[in-house]
Amino acid sequence: MSGKFITLEGGEGAGKSTVLAAVRDQLAQRGLDVVVTREPGGTPAGEAIRRVLLDPQLRGMSAECELLLMFASRAQLVRETIQPALAAGRWVLADRFTDASFAYQGGGRGQPPARILDLERWAAAGLTPDLTLLLDVPVAEGLRRANGRGAADRIEMENAEFFERVRAAYRHRAAAQPERFRTIDASRPLAEVLAQVQVVVSAFLDQSGSRTAGAGT
């Protein structure tokens, strides 16, 4: 079976790290070879760019600079990690991808969607996930959760209005692409969130023809 590309998206405090680990385990239980990565980052060059993007001392960074840095990291990730893995039949599970730029740099910063789309076609090689889980949580609740994680990075330091625009952009994309997106109510207790995710991923695996390791053909 060919490799598939699954992404997790959502605003601050949505619980992506916990869900990512659960999805990784669910894929592994099916006997799939999984590559887990994140954005920005995921490669040595990408991680260096991540440190710049999230540095609280760089709050004066322009929206254009932020957008280009995001896609610089993404361009390296696609070519160094994602494309080779998919070509080898491996599955890729990513904490964020280009949808995050439409939400954060588009909805949040006001960068034109057409500009982001051009960068997606070029820098991200037009790569689109096969399945995207949008962990949706009200902004006030997400920020409350995020505030307990330690010092805020440059993007986490934005105000609630910024994150409301991010959430709205995510929800708009999910509504416009229902064949790819599955929206998860991440405001629910963790056990319920993970149960929602398990159902969605199981359905996708069955649709993709995945079988548990050792199962007959």
MDTraj code that builds the backbone (N, CA, C; nanometers):
import mdtraj as md
import numpy as np

residues = "MET SER GLY LYS PHE ILE THR LEU GLU GLY GLY GLU GLY ALA GLY LYS SER THR VAL LEU ALA ALA VAL ARG ASP GLN LEU ALA GLN ARG GLY LEU ASP VAL VAL VAL THR ARG GLU PRO GLY GLY THR PRO ALA GLY GLU ALA ILE ARG ARG VAL LEU LEU ASP PRO GLN LEU ARG GLY MET SER ALA GLU CYS GLU LEU LEU LEU MET PHE ALA SER ARG ALA GLN LEU VAL ARG GLU THR ILE GLN PRO ALA LEU ALA ALA GLY ARG TRP VAL LEU ALA ASP ARG PHE THR ASP ALA SER PHE ALA TYR GLN GLY GLY GLY ARG GLY GLN PRO PRO ALA ARG ILE LEU ASP LEU GLU ARG TRP ALA ALA ALA GLY LEU THR PRO ASP LEU THR LEU LEU LEU ASP VAL PRO VAL ALA GLU GLY LEU ARG ARG ALA ASN GLY ARG GLY ALA ALA ASP ARG ILE GLU MET GLU ASN ALA GLU PHE PHE GLU ARG VAL ARG ALA ALA TYR ARG HIS ARG ALA ALA ALA GLN PRO GLU ARG PHE ARG THR ILE ASP ALA SER ARG PRO LEU ALA GLU VAL LEU ALA GLN VAL GLN VAL VAL VAL SER ALA PHE LEU ASP GLN SER GLY SER ARG THR ALA GLY ALA GLY THR".split()
xyz = np.array([
    [0.0836, -0.1185, 0.0000],
    [0.0000, 0.0000, 0.0000],
    [0.0877, 0.1243, 0.0000],
    [0.0479, 0.2248, -0.0788],
    [0.1264, 0.3466, -0.0867],
    [0.1150, 0.4246, 0.0427],
    [0.2134, 0.5096, 0.0673],
    [0.2121, 0.5906, 0.1871],
    [0.1057, 0.6983, 0.1818],
    [0.0613, 0.7428, 0.2980],
    [-0.0378, 0.8491, 0.3094],
    [0.0178, 0.9592, 0.3981],
    [-0.0392, 1.0773, 0.3817],
    [0.0059, 1.1960, 0.4537],
    [-0.1091, 1.2482, 0.5391],
    [-0.0920, 1.2449, 0.6718],
    [-0.1931, 1.2911, 0.7664],
    [-0.1375, 1.4097, 0.8447],
    [-0.2185, 1.5144, 0.8585],
    [-0.1753, 1.6315, 0.9338],
    [-0.2730, 1.6622, 1.0464],
    [-0.2181, 1.7230, 1.1519],
    [-0.2978, 1.7729, 1.2636],
    [-0.2870, 1.9245, 1.2643],
    [-0.4015, 1.9890, 1.2740],
    [-0.4053, 2.1346, 1.2763],
    [-0.4897, 2.1817, 1.3933],
    [-0.4726, 2.3088, 1.4306],
    [-0.5513, 2.3661, 1.5380],
    [-0.4777, 2.4811, 1.6017],
    [-0.5504, 2.5593, 1.6789],
    [-0.4927, 2.6751, 1.7452],
    [-0.4184, 2.6382, 1.8715],
    [-0.3845, 2.7397, 1.9462],
    [-0.3085, 2.7194, 2.0705],
    [-0.3931, 2.6415, 2.1715],
    [-0.3302, 2.5474, 2.2415],
    [-0.3984, 2.4728, 2.3457],
    [-0.4983, 2.3705, 2.2963],
    [-0.4901, 2.3331, 2.1685],
    [-0.5861, 2.2374, 2.1132],
    [-0.5531, 2.0928, 2.1492],
    [-0.4310, 2.0677, 2.1974],
    [-0.3933, 1.9316, 2.2354],
    [-0.3326, 1.8502, 2.1242],
    [-0.2689, 1.9162, 2.0290],
    [-0.2142, 1.8440, 1.9147],
    [-0.1074, 1.7413, 1.9540],
    [-0.0226, 1.7744, 2.0483],
    [0.0854, 1.6818, 2.0856],
    [0.0302, 1.5501, 2.1392],
    [-0.0719, 1.5577, 2.2234],
    [-0.1320, 1.4369, 2.2793],
    [-0.2003, 1.3554, 2.1713],
    [-0.2741, 1.4227, 2.0851],
    [-0.3442, 1.3527, 1.9771],
    [-0.2439, 1.2934, 1.8788],
    [-0.1372, 1.3663, 1.8503],
    [-0.0346, 1.3159, 1.7587],
    [0.0197, 1.1821, 1.8075],
    [0.0507, 1.1731, 1.9364],
    [0.1036, 1.0488, 1.9919],
    [0.0019, 0.9356, 1.9790],
    [-0.1261, 0.9660, 2.0011],
    [-0.2298, 0.8638, 1.9914],
    [-0.2468, 0.8149, 1.8478],
    [-0.2427, 0.9064, 1.7533],
    [-0.2562, 0.8671, 1.6120],
    [-0.1348, 0.7864, 1.5679],
    [-0.0166, 0.8283, 1.6100],
    [0.1056, 0.7517, 1.5782],
    [0.0922, 0.6080, 1.6266],
    [0.0464, 0.5902, 1.7485],
    [0.0302, 0.4554, 1.8034],
    [-0.0757, 0.3770, 1.7264],
    [-0.1829, 0.4445, 1.6874],
    [-0.2895, 0.3767, 1.6137],
    [-0.2395, 0.3292, 1.4771],
    [-0.1601, 0.4109, 1.4107],
    [-0.1038, 0.3708, 1.2816],
    [-0.0050, 0.2558, 1.2993],
    [0.0776, 0.2648, 1.4027],
    [0.1764, 0.1593, 1.4275],
    [0.1084, 0.0266, 1.4569],
    [-0.0061, 0.0310, 1.5252],
    [-0.0791, -0.0916, 1.5561],
    [-0.1324, -0.1599, 1.4304],
    [-0.1464, -0.0828, 1.3244],
    [-0.1868, -0.1400, 1.1958],
    [-0.0673, -0.1926, 1.1173],
    [0.0504, -0.1827, 1.1783],
    [0.1705, -0.2325, 1.1118],
    [0.2284, -0.1366, 1.0105],
    [0.1926, -0.0082, 1.0208],
    [0.2392, 0.0905, 0.9243],
    [0.3709, 0.1527, 0.9692],
    [0.4556, 0.1828, 0.8733],
    [0.5830, 0.2485, 0.8973],
    [0.5563, 0.3988, 0.8968],
    [0.5687, 0.4629, 1.0133],
    [0.5247, 0.6008, 1.0295],
    [0.6424, 0.6950, 1.0532],
    [0.6428, 0.8061, 0.9811],
    [0.7378, 0.9144, 1.0031],
    [0.6608, 1.0283, 1.0681],
    [0.7061, 1.0728, 1.1853],
    [0.6399, 1.1815, 1.2572],
    [0.7262, 1.3069, 1.2474],
    [0.6628, 1.4191, 1.2147],
    [0.7387, 1.5431, 1.2004],
    [0.6542, 1.6604, 1.2470],
    [0.7115, 1.7798, 1.2400],
    [0.6389, 1.8979, 1.2853],
    [0.6782, 2.0196, 1.2029],
    [0.5915, 2.1227, 1.2161],
    [0.6192, 2.2507, 1.1514],
    [0.5980, 2.3659, 1.2490],
    [0.6739, 2.4742, 1.2322],
    [0.7967, 2.4774, 1.1528],
    [0.9020, 2.3880, 1.2173],
    [0.9874, 2.3335, 1.1348],
    [1.0932, 2.2450, 1.1850],
    [1.0970, 2.1144, 1.1078],
    [1.1330, 2.0075, 1.1787],
    [1.1315, 1.8752, 1.1190],
    [1.2589, 1.8347, 1.0472],
    [1.3465, 1.9296, 1.0200],
    [1.4772, 1.9037, 0.9596],
    [1.5778, 1.9942, 1.0309],
    [1.7086, 1.9686, 1.0178],
    [1.8044, 2.0603, 1.0815],
    [1.7853, 2.2057, 1.0379],
    [1.7661, 2.2274, 0.9077],
    [1.7446, 2.3644, 0.8609],
    [1.6132, 2.4193, 0.9150],
    [1.5101, 2.3355, 0.9132],
    [1.3800, 2.3788, 0.9609],
    [1.3793, 2.4126, 1.1087],
    [1.4516, 2.3359, 1.1883],
    [1.4569, 2.3634, 1.3312],
    [1.5306, 2.4948, 1.3594],
    [1.6316, 2.5254, 1.2791],
    [1.7006, 2.6540, 1.2936],
    [1.6055, 2.7691, 1.2604],
    [1.5272, 2.7512, 1.1552],
    [1.4289, 2.8531, 1.1180],
    [1.3226, 2.8659, 1.2270],
    [1.2815, 2.7537, 1.2855],
    [1.1818, 2.7552, 1.3933],
    [1.2272, 2.8444, 1.5092],
    [1.3545, 2.8330, 1.5448],
    [1.4046, 2.9134, 1.6565],
    [1.3919, 3.0622, 1.6269],
    [1.4133, 3.1006, 1.5024],
    [1.3976, 3.2405, 1.4637],
    [1.2506, 3.2808, 1.4687],
    [1.1650, 3.1985, 1.4110],
    [1.0223, 3.2302, 1.4031],
    [0.9576, 3.2470, 1.5405],
    [1.0005, 3.1680, 1.6368],
    [0.9351, 3.1687, 1.7672],
    [1.0065, 3.2527, 1.8725],
    [1.1150, 3.3182, 1.8352],
    [1.1933, 3.3967, 1.9296],
    [1.1132, 3.5181, 1.9775],
    [1.0808, 3.5269, 2.1073],
    [1.0021, 3.6404, 2.1580],
    [1.0709, 3.7756, 2.1376],
    [1.2009, 3.7746, 2.1195],
    [1.2728, 3.9000, 2.0999],
    [1.2554, 3.9562, 1.9589],
    [1.1907, 3.8795, 1.8725],
    [1.1729, 3.9229, 1.7332],
    [1.0275, 3.9594, 1.7042],
    [0.9617, 4.0213, 1.8000],
    [0.8196, 4.0551, 1.7836],
    [0.7957, 4.1559, 1.6725],
    [0.8991, 4.2251, 1.6286],
    [0.8829, 4.3219, 1.5209],
    [0.8903, 4.2606, 1.3820],
    [0.9009, 4.1288, 1.3730],
    [0.9089, 4.0621, 1.2430],
    [0.7863, 4.0947, 1.1576],
    [0.8088, 4.1264, 1.0306],
    [0.6970, 4.1585, 0.9416],
    [0.6196, 4.0328, 0.9042],
    [0.4945, 4.0519, 0.8648],
    [0.4109, 3.9392, 0.8227],
    [0.4702, 3.8696, 0.7009],
    [0.5313, 3.9491, 0.6123],
    [0.5906, 3.8911, 0.4917],
    [0.7108, 3.8049, 0.5260],
    [0.7936, 3.8534, 0.6171],
    [0.9104, 3.7757, 0.6604],
    [0.8643, 3.6454, 0.7256],
    [0.7647, 3.6533, 0.8127],
    [0.7142, 3.5335, 0.8793],
    [0.6641, 3.4317, 0.7784],
    [0.5869, 3.4774, 0.6813],
    [0.5314, 3.3866, 0.5804],
    [0.6422, 3.3167, 0.5025],
    [0.7418, 3.3927, 0.4597],
    [0.8497, 3.3343, 0.3808],
    [0.9340, 3.2374, 0.4632],
    [0.9561, 3.2700, 0.5896],
    [1.0306, 3.1778, 0.6750],
    [0.9536, 3.0479, 0.6962],
    [0.8234, 3.0568, 0.7140],
    [0.7419, 2.9367, 0.7280],
    [0.7562, 2.8472, 0.6053],
    [0.7508, 2.9080, 0.4897],
    [0.7607, 2.8272, 0.3683],
    [0.9032, 2.7830, 0.3392],
    [1.0025, 2.8548, 0.3875],
    [1.1407, 2.8074, 0.3744],
    [1.1573, 2.6778, 0.4527],
    [1.1069, 2.6764, 0.5768],
    [1.1121, 2.5548, 0.6573],
    [1.0350, 2.4422, 0.5903],
    [0.9166, 2.4756, 0.5381],
    [0.8299, 2.3755, 0.4742],
    [0.8944, 2.3186, 0.3470],
    [0.9588, 2.4041, 0.2689],
    [1.0225, 2.3584, 0.1456],
    [1.1274, 2.2518, 0.1751],
    [1.2055, 2.2743, 0.2803],
    [1.3075, 2.1765, 0.3176],
    [1.2443, 2.0484, 0.3692],
    [1.1399, 2.0617, 0.4506],
    [1.0721, 1.9443, 0.5062],
    [1.0126, 1.8572, 0.3970],
    [0.9495, 1.9197, 0.2998],
    [0.8885, 1.8442, 0.1903],
    [0.9941, 1.7643, 0.1145],
    [1.1044, 1.8299, 0.0818],
    [1.2048, 1.7654, -0.0031],
    [1.2956, 1.6685, 0.0726],
    [1.3229, 1.6991, 0.1978],
    [1.4144, 1.6151, 0.2745],
    [1.3437, 1.4984, 0.3438],
    [1.2184, 1.5186, 0.3829],
    [1.1514, 1.4187, 0.4656],
    [1.0231, 1.3637, 0.4047],
    [0.9288, 1.4507, 0.3725],
    [0.7943, 1.4031, 0.3364],
    [0.7923, 1.3304, 0.2024],
    [0.8422, 1.3933, 0.0983],
    [0.8385, 1.3280, -0.0332],
    [0.9153, 1.1962, -0.0359],
    [1.0377, 1.1889, 0.0187],
    [1.1082, 1.0599, 0.0195],
    [1.0331, 0.9523, 0.0980],
    [0.9721, 0.9900, 0.2102],
    [0.8986, 0.8918, 0.2901],
    [0.7786, 0.8380, 0.2137],
    [0.7008, 0.9261, 0.1545],
    [0.5828, 0.8820, 0.0793],
    [0.6229, 0.7962, -0.0402],
    [0.7318, 0.8340, -0.1067],
    [0.7780, 0.7564, -0.2223],
    [0.8214, 0.6165, -0.1820],
    [0.8658, 0.6012, -0.0566],
    [0.9090, 0.4704, -0.0067],
    [0.7933, 0.3899, 0.0521],
    [0.6709, 0.4441, 0.0433],
    [0.5552, 0.3731, 0.0955],
    [0.5310, 0.3923, 0.2439],
    [0.6027, 0.4859, 0.3051],
    [0.5835, 0.5129, 0.4478],
    [0.4690, 0.6131, 0.4666],
    [0.4139, 0.6155, 0.5867],
    [0.3101, 0.7119, 0.6209],
    [0.3745, 0.8286, 0.6947],
    [0.3264, 0.9482, 0.6669],
    [0.3804, 1.0683, 0.7308],
    [0.2708, 1.1321, 0.8159],
    [0.3049, 1.1602, 0.9400],
    [0.2144, 1.2236, 1.0351],
    [0.2790, 1.3542, 1.0796],
    [0.2151, 1.4663, 1.0498],
    [0.2769, 1.5964, 1.0746],
    [0.1928, 1.6842, 1.1659],
    [0.2600, 1.7467, 1.2604],
    [0.2011, 1.8496, 1.3449],
    [0.2094, 1.9801, 1.2664],
    [0.1021, 2.0130, 1.1967],
    [0.0851, 2.1290, 1.1090],
    [0.1466, 2.1092, 0.9707],
    [0.0849, 2.1791, 0.8740],
    [0.1387, 2.1878, 0.7383],
    [0.0829, 2.3167, 0.6785],
    [0.0623, 2.3224, 0.5491],
    [0.0287, 2.4488, 0.4830],
    [-0.1025, 2.5095, 0.5307],
    [-0.1963, 2.4279, 0.5776],
    [-0.3199, 2.4858, 0.6315],
    [-0.2896, 2.5854, 0.7425],
    [-0.1828, 2.5611, 0.8178],
    [-0.1447, 2.6529, 0.9247],
    [-0.1072, 2.7897, 0.8700],
    [-0.0478, 2.7951, 0.7525],
    [-0.0127, 2.9252, 0.6950],
    [-0.1372, 3.0001, 0.6485],
    [-0.2351, 2.9275, 0.5931],
    [-0.3604, 2.9938, 0.5561],
    [-0.4306, 3.0476, 0.6806],
    [-0.4153, 2.9777, 0.7943],
    [-0.4805, 3.0209, 0.9180],
    [-0.4022, 3.1315, 0.9883],
    [-0.2731, 3.1069, 1.0142],
    [-0.1939, 3.2016, 1.0931],
    [-0.1445, 3.3211, 1.0104],
    [-0.0780, 3.2940, 0.8996],
    [-0.0270, 3.4051, 0.8202],
    [-0.1361, 3.4682, 0.7327],
    [-0.2358, 3.3870, 0.6950],
    [-0.3479, 3.4397, 0.6179],
    [-0.4515, 3.5045, 0.7081],
    [-0.5244, 3.4212, 0.7835],
    [-0.6268, 3.4747, 0.8720],
    [-0.5712, 3.5658, 0.9793],
    [-0.4646, 3.5220, 1.0449],
    [-0.4091, 3.5994, 1.1552],
    [-0.3376, 3.7255, 1.1123],
    [-0.2478, 3.7146, 1.0123],
    [-0.1641, 3.8284, 0.9717],
    [-0.2202, 3.9073, 0.8540],
    [-0.3199, 3.8517, 0.7857],
    [-0.3792, 3.9237, 0.6743],
    [-0.3070, 3.9087, 0.5422],
    [-0.2198, 3.8098, 0.5311],
    [-0.1539, 3.7857, 0.4026],
    [-0.2556, 3.7309, 0.3022],
    [-0.2491, 3.7747, 0.1763],
    [-0.3490, 3.7340, 0.0772],
    [-0.3463, 3.5825, 0.0526],
    [-0.4628, 3.5179, 0.0506],
    [-0.4670, 3.3741, 0.0240],
    [-0.3988, 3.3361, -0.1072],
    [-0.4112, 3.4208, -0.2099],
    [-0.3499, 3.3905, -0.3394],
    [-0.1981, 3.3826, -0.3272],
    [-0.1407, 3.4674, -0.2421],
    [0.0044, 3.4654, -0.2211],
    [0.0462, 3.3339, -0.1536],
    [-0.0318, 3.2917, -0.0543],
    [-0.0012, 3.1660, 0.0147],
    [-0.0186, 3.0488, -0.0802],
    [-0.1206, 3.0540, -0.1640],
    [-0.1438, 2.9468, -0.2607],
    [-0.0274, 2.9350, -0.3584],
    [0.0262, 3.0482, -0.4035],
    [0.1423, 3.0445, -0.4934],
    [0.2610, 2.9785, -0.4244],
    [0.2840, 3.0123, -0.2985],
    [0.3942, 2.9515, -0.2245],
    [0.3693, 2.8027, -0.2023],
    [0.2449, 2.7660, -0.1789],
    [0.2119, 2.6237, -0.1628],
    [0.2485, 2.5453, -0.2887],
    [0.2165, 2.6017, -0.4034],
    [0.2447, 2.5333, -0.5304],
    [0.3941, 2.5217, -0.5561],
    [0.4675, 2.6251, -0.5176],
    [0.6118, 2.6271, -0.5460],
    [0.6932, 2.5665, -0.4321],
    [0.6939, 2.6331, -0.3176],
    [0.7807, 2.5896, -0.2081],
    [0.7386, 2.4553, -0.1501],
    [0.6082, 2.4311, -0.1410],
    [0.5598, 2.3044, -0.0858],
    [0.5307, 2.2011, -0.1936],
    [0.5717, 2.2302, -0.3166],
    [0.5581, 2.1365, -0.4289],
    [0.4131, 2.0931, -0.4514],
    [0.3179, 2.1769, -0.4105],
    [0.1774, 2.1447, -0.4306],
    [0.1283, 2.0269, -0.3483],
    [0.2033, 1.9876, -0.2477],
    [0.1688, 1.8698, -0.1688],
    [0.0488, 1.8988, -0.0783],
    [-0.0504, 1.8094, -0.0841],
    [-0.1712, 1.8230, -0.0027],
    [-0.1892, 1.6982, 0.0823],
    [-0.2205, 1.7128, 0.2106],
    [-0.2429, 1.5942, 0.2946],
    [-0.3599, 1.5097, 0.2448],
    [-0.3559, 1.3827, 0.2770],
    [-0.4680, 1.2938, 0.2447],
    [-0.5795, 1.3062, 0.3485],
    [-0.5419, 1.3386, 0.4704],
    [-0.6372, 1.3560, 0.5797],
    [-0.5837, 1.4633, 0.6733],
    [-0.6713, 1.5561, 0.7113],
    [-0.6341, 1.6596, 0.8072],
    [-0.7329, 1.6586, 0.9226],
    [-0.6811, 1.6436, 1.0429],
    [-0.7620, 1.6504, 1.1637],
    [-0.7513, 1.7914, 1.2193],
    [-0.8628, 1.8626, 1.2218],
    [-0.8648, 1.9973, 1.2783],
    [-0.9167, 1.9879, 1.4207],
    [-0.8296, 2.0128, 1.5172],
    [-0.8658, 2.0113, 1.6576],
    [-0.9177, 2.1503, 1.6927],
    [-1.0487, 2.1619, 1.7003],
    [-1.1126, 2.2919, 1.7171],
    [-1.1498, 2.3144, 1.8625],
    [-1.1052, 2.4265, 1.9176],
    [-1.1347, 2.4615, 2.0553],
    [-1.1589, 2.6121, 2.0623],
    [-1.2559, 2.6571, 2.1405],
    [-1.2752, 2.8019, 2.1549],
    [-1.1463, 2.8697, 2.1988],
    [-1.1247, 2.9901, 2.1477],
    [-0.9979, 3.0589, 2.1721],
    [-0.9717, 3.0791, 2.3213],
    [-1.0725, 3.1211, 2.3966],
    [-1.0515, 3.1466, 2.5392],
    [-1.0049, 3.0214, 2.6115],
    [-1.0645, 2.9070, 2.5785],
    [-1.0250, 2.7816, 2.6420],
    [-0.8850, 2.7398, 2.5972],
    [-0.8561, 2.7548, 2.4694],
    [-0.7233, 2.7185, 2.4201],
    [-0.6138, 2.8013, 2.4840],
    [-0.6373, 2.9307, 2.4976],
    [-0.5364, 3.0166, 2.5588],
    [-0.5211, 2.9857, 2.7072],
    [-0.6308, 2.9511, 2.7730],
    [-0.6210, 2.9138, 2.9141],
    [-0.5306, 2.7921, 2.9305],
    [-0.5487, 2.6934, 2.8433],
    [-0.4638, 2.5743, 2.8485],
    [-0.3185, 2.6097, 2.8179],
    [-0.2983, 2.6897, 2.7136],
    [-0.1620, 2.7227, 2.6700],
    [-0.0868, 2.8022, 2.7754],
    [-0.1576, 2.8824, 2.8514],
    [-0.0920, 2.9658, 2.9529],
    [-0.0255, 2.8839, 3.0618],
    [-0.0643, 2.7588, 3.0759],
    [-0.0043, 2.6751, 3.1783],
    [0.1164, 2.5970, 3.1315],
    [0.1617, 2.6220, 3.0096],
    [0.2711, 2.5423, 2.9537],
    [0.4079, 2.6053, 2.9705],
    [0.4145, 2.7251, 3.0239],
    [0.5447, 2.7904, 3.0383],
    [0.5496, 2.9200, 2.9597],
    [0.6695, 2.9724, 2.9388],
    [0.6867, 3.1011, 2.8715],
    [0.6323, 3.0959, 2.7296],
    [0.5636, 3.2023, 2.6900],
    [0.5043, 3.2088, 2.5560],
    [0.6105, 3.2387, 2.4510],
    [0.5948, 3.1794, 2.3319],
    [0.6840, 3.2129, 2.2212],
    [0.6282, 3.3349, 2.1480],
    [0.6956, 3.3754, 2.0410],
    [0.6588, 3.4998, 1.9727],
    [0.5146, 3.4981, 1.9229],
    [0.4707, 3.3857, 1.8681],
    [0.3350, 3.3784, 1.8142],
    [0.2329, 3.3629, 1.9266],
    [0.2652, 3.2864, 2.0282],
    [0.1741, 3.2697, 2.1412],
    [0.1484, 3.4006, 2.2148],
    [0.2350, 3.5007, 2.1956],
    [0.2201, 3.6294, 2.2623],
    [0.1153, 3.7183, 2.1967],
    [0.0561, 3.6740, 2.0845],
    [-0.0460, 3.7547, 2.0178],
    [-0.1729, 3.7614, 2.1034],
    [-0.2609, 3.8579, 2.0711],
    [-0.3826, 3.8767, 2.1489],
    [-0.4937, 3.7824, 2.1034],
    [-0.6036, 3.7822, 2.1791],
    [-0.7141, 3.6907, 2.1506],
    [-0.7767, 3.7169, 2.0144],
    [-0.7815, 3.8434, 1.9712],
    [-0.8404, 3.8754, 1.8413],
    [-0.7633, 3.8075, 1.7280],
    [-0.6314, 3.8036, 1.7409],
    [-0.5491, 3.7340, 1.6414],
    [-0.5899, 3.5871, 1.6329],
    [-0.6032, 3.5223, 1.7475],
    [-0.6357, 3.3799, 1.7482],
    [-0.7801, 3.3527, 1.7070],
    [-0.8687, 3.4494, 1.7256],
    [-1.0048, 3.4342, 1.6728],
    [-1.0012, 3.4320, 1.5203],
    [-0.9178, 3.5149, 1.4600],
    [-0.9047, 3.5151, 1.3140],
    [-0.8428, 3.3845, 1.2649],
    [-0.7459, 3.3338, 1.3402],
    [-0.6842, 3.2052, 1.3053],
    [-0.7892, 3.0948, 1.3075],
    [-0.8668, 3.0895, 1.4143],
    [-0.9693, 2.9851, 1.4257],
    [-1.0714, 2.9961, 1.3129],
    [-1.1144, 3.1180, 1.2833],
    [-1.2127, 3.1374, 1.1764],
    [-1.1575, 3.0887, 1.0426],
    [-1.0302, 3.1161, 1.0164],
    [-0.9692, 3.0722, 0.8903],
    [-0.9622, 2.9201, 0.8832],
    [-0.9259, 2.8566, 0.9932],
    [-0.9236, 2.7099, 0.9964],
    [-1.0621, 2.6533, 0.9680],
    [-1.1624, 2.7060, 1.0347],
    [-1.2980, 2.6537, 1.0181],
    [-1.3491, 2.6758, 0.8764],
    [-1.3108, 2.7868, 0.8171],
    [-1.3497, 2.8142, 0.6783],
    [-1.2874, 2.7116, 0.5840],
    [-1.1601, 2.6813, 0.6038],
    [-1.0946, 2.5833, 0.5171],
    [-1.1556, 2.4449, 0.5355],
    [-1.1864, 2.4086, 0.6586],
    [-1.2469, 2.2779, 0.6842],
    [-1.3825, 2.2665, 0.6166],
    [-1.4609, 2.3728, 0.6217],
    [-1.5929, 2.3708, 0.5583],
    [-1.5814, 2.3639, 0.4065],
    [-1.4761, 2.4258, 0.3525],
    [-1.4587, 2.4291, 0.2066],
    [-1.4009, 2.2998, 0.1503],
    [-1.3368, 2.2181, 0.2365],
    [-1.2733, 2.0947, 0.1898],
    [-1.3150, 1.9764, 0.2788],
    [-1.4431, 1.9438, 0.2805],
    [-1.4911, 1.8371, 0.3702],
    [-1.4385, 1.6989, 0.3342],
    [-1.3916, 1.6805, 0.2116],
    [-1.3391, 1.5499, 0.1717],
    [-1.2056, 1.5197, 0.2392],
    [-1.1366, 1.6233, 0.2831],
    [-1.0049, 1.6058, 0.3451],
    [-1.0062, 1.6318, 0.4955],
    [-1.0802, 1.7300, 0.5375],
    [-1.0818, 1.7697, 0.6783],
    [-1.1809, 1.6881, 0.7601],
    [-1.1410, 1.6594, 0.8835],
    [-1.2327, 1.6069, 0.9840],
    [-1.2147, 1.6961, 1.1074],
    [-1.3211, 1.7634, 1.1471],
    [-1.3134, 1.8546, 1.2608],
    [-1.3449, 1.7806, 1.3898],
    [-1.2547, 1.7925, 1.4845],
    [-1.2669, 1.7264, 1.6143],
    [-1.2966, 1.8321, 1.7206],
    [-1.3992, 1.8084, 1.8007],
    [-1.4320, 1.9014, 1.9085],
    [-1.3308, 1.8816, 2.0220],
    [-1.2261, 1.9637, 2.0193],
    [-1.1168, 1.9487, 2.1154],
    [-1.1469, 2.0158, 2.2492],
    [-1.2664, 2.0719, 2.2647],
    [-1.3042, 2.1298, 2.3936],
    [-1.3561, 2.0227, 2.4896],
    [-1.3821, 1.9037, 2.4362],
    [-1.4336, 1.7947, 2.5181],
    [-1.3238, 1.7367, 2.6066],
    [-1.3596, 1.6572, 2.7082],
    [-1.2566, 1.5900, 2.7894],
    [-1.1647, 1.5063, 2.7006],
    [-1.0410, 1.4910, 2.7435],
    [-0.9404, 1.4249, 2.6614],
    [-0.9842, 1.2873, 2.6124],
    [-1.0438, 1.2078, 2.6993],
    [-1.0854, 1.0727, 2.6594],
    [-1.1845, 1.0780, 2.5439],
    [-1.2746, 1.1763, 2.5460],
    [-1.3721, 1.1895, 2.4376],
    [-1.3058, 1.2372, 2.3096],
    [-1.2097, 1.3278, 2.3220],
    [-1.1366, 1.3753, 2.2043],
    [-1.0633, 1.2593, 2.1380],
    [-0.9932, 1.1803, 2.2180],
    [-0.9175, 1.0675, 2.1625],
    [-1.0106, 0.9641, 2.1009],
    [-1.1299, 0.9470, 2.1585],
    [-1.2263, 0.8533, 2.1012],
    [-1.2746, 0.9025, 1.9650],
    [-1.3005, 1.0334, 1.9535],
    [-1.3390, 1.0914, 1.8247],
    [-1.2307, 1.0666, 1.7201],
    [-1.1077, 1.0935, 1.7607],
    [-0.9949, 1.0784, 1.6691],
    [-0.9792, 0.9332, 1.6249],
    [-0.9914, 0.8419, 1.7182],
    [-0.9756, 0.7004, 1.6850],
    [-1.0775, 0.6561, 1.5811],
    [-1.2003, 0.7002, 1.5946],
    [-1.3053, 0.6643, 1.4982],
    [-1.2709, 0.7186, 1.3597],
    [-1.2299, 0.8448, 1.3552],
    [-1.1982, 0.9075, 1.2267],
    [-1.0802, 0.8387, 1.1598],
    [-0.9747, 0.8138, 1.2356],
    [-0.8548, 0.7517, 1.1776],
    [-0.8830, 0.6078, 1.1364],
    [-0.9605, 0.5349, 1.2153],
    [-0.9952, 0.3971, 1.1791],
    [-1.0702, 0.3937, 1.0469],
    [-1.1647, 0.4854, 1.0294],
    [-1.2404, 0.4910, 0.9045],
    [-1.1487, 0.5213, 0.7867],
    [-1.0536, 0.6132, 0.8073],
    [-0.9600, 0.6472, 0.7003],
    [-0.8703, 0.5284, 0.6668],
    [-0.8232, 0.4574, 0.7682],
    [-0.7390, 0.3404, 0.7461],
    [-0.8144, 0.2331, 0.6700],
    [-0.9378, 0.2092, 0.7076],
    [-1.0182, 0.1082, 0.6380],
    [-1.0408, 0.1478, 0.4927],
    [-1.0669, 0.2758, 0.4714],
    [-1.0874, 0.3261, 0.3351],
    [-0.9599, 0.3137, 0.2530],
    [-0.8453, 0.3280, 0.3203],
    [-0.7164, 0.3220, 0.2500],
    [-0.6691, 0.1788, 0.2254],
    [-0.7420, 0.0812, 0.2806],
    [-0.7051, -0.0578, 0.2608],
    [-0.6007, -0.1084, 0.3554],
    [-0.5796, -0.0380, 0.4680],
    [-0.4810, -0.0821, 0.5673],
    [-0.5332, -0.2020, 0.6428],
    [-0.4410, -0.2927, 0.6790],
    [-0.4735, -0.4079, 0.7593],
    [-0.3795, -0.4154, 0.8786],
    [-0.4283, -0.4737, 0.9852],
    [-0.3432, -0.4935, 1.1011],
    [-0.2277, -0.5833, 1.0640],
    [-0.1090, -0.5556, 1.1195],
    [0.0085, -0.6370, 1.0894],
    [-0.0224, -0.7826, 1.1159],
    [0.0098, -0.8665, 1.0226],
    [-0.0082, -1.0111, 1.0386],
    [-0.1425, -1.0601, 0.9884],
    [-0.2324, -0.9665, 0.9503],
    [-0.3635, -1.0090, 0.9030],
    [-0.3529, -1.0649, 0.7628],
    [-0.4450, -1.1481, 0.7302],
    [-0.4421, -1.2093, 0.5966],
    [-0.4832, -1.1112, 0.4908],
    [-0.4580, -1.1423, 0.3662],
    [-0.4918, -1.0525, 0.2573],
    [-0.6167, -1.1029, 0.1871],
])
top = md.Topology()
chain = top.add_chain()
for i, resn in enumerate(residues, 1):
    res = top.add_residue(resn, chain, resSeq=i)
    for name in ("N", "CA", "C"):
        top.add_atom(name, md.element.get_by_symbol(name[0]), res)
traj = md.Trajectory(xyz[None], top)
